[in-house]
Amino acid sequence: MFPGLFGFVLRWLGLGEWQVRSRLRLVRNIWILSGLFMLWLAQPPLMIAVALFSTCLSFCVLDEGG
């Protein structure tokens, strides 16, 4: 939403552009694999469990410090 402010905060935290992009790419791959797994299972309780696990894993990857 505010790319200038977001970029400033990332530079202030010491995260380089490549680190952010590699983490975002990893999170994207996690969600793609989770989505394919959910389509393969197609059972609501397991889909909810996979979605919650994927969300937690995504937050862990994005929160991890350099």
Residue pairs with C-beta under 8 A, 6 or more apart in sequence:
10 17
10 20
14 66
15 66
19 66
23 61
23 62
23 64
24 62
26 61
27 58
27 61
27 62
30 54
30 57
30 58
30 61
31 54
31 58
34 50
34 51
34 53
34 54
37 50
38 46
38 47
38 50
38 51
41 47
41 50
